[in-house]
Amino acid sequence: MIDHVAIQCSDVAKSIAFYDAVLAPLGGGRAMDFGDVVGFGVGQKPVFWVGPLETGEGFRESHLAFHADNRAAVRAFFEAAVAEGAEVLHEPRLWPEYHSDYYGAFVRDPDGNNVEAVCHLPE
C-alpha cells in the first residue's frame, strides 16, 4: 500500500550512515543518491528517503517498520543498529500480542525515531 516514505534529519550524514548499516541486513541499500538526499530500497525503486531538516520546528517521533525476510535478518538489523550507537528500545523477540509469529526489534535512529525490523514468519 505504501509507495514511499521520507523523513527529515538533523544530521543527514549520520542518518545516511545509520540507514546504510541497518538496512543492509534486510536486503536494502541506496537506490538513488543525491548527496544530502538518499532514497533506499531493494533494487532500483527507492521507498524510504532520508534528507535534511527543512520544515517545521521541534521533533515528532515517527515509527518506521522495515520488513525482514527472516528472524536472522531482524537480529542482524539489531546488531548493526547497536554497532552504530543506536538506543535500544526492545531487543529482538516474539511479540505474541500482535500475532504468534511477529518477531521484531526496535531501536532509535540518530534523530530519535522508533525504527523496527519485523519478520512475520516462524523460525
Secondary structure, DSSP 4 states (H G I P E B T S, - for coil): ----EEEEESSHHHHHHHHHHHHGGGT-EEEEE-SS-EEEESSS---EEEEE--S-SS----EEEEE-SSHHHHHHHHHHHHHTTPPEEEEEEE-TTT-TT-EEEEEE-TT--EEEEEE-S--
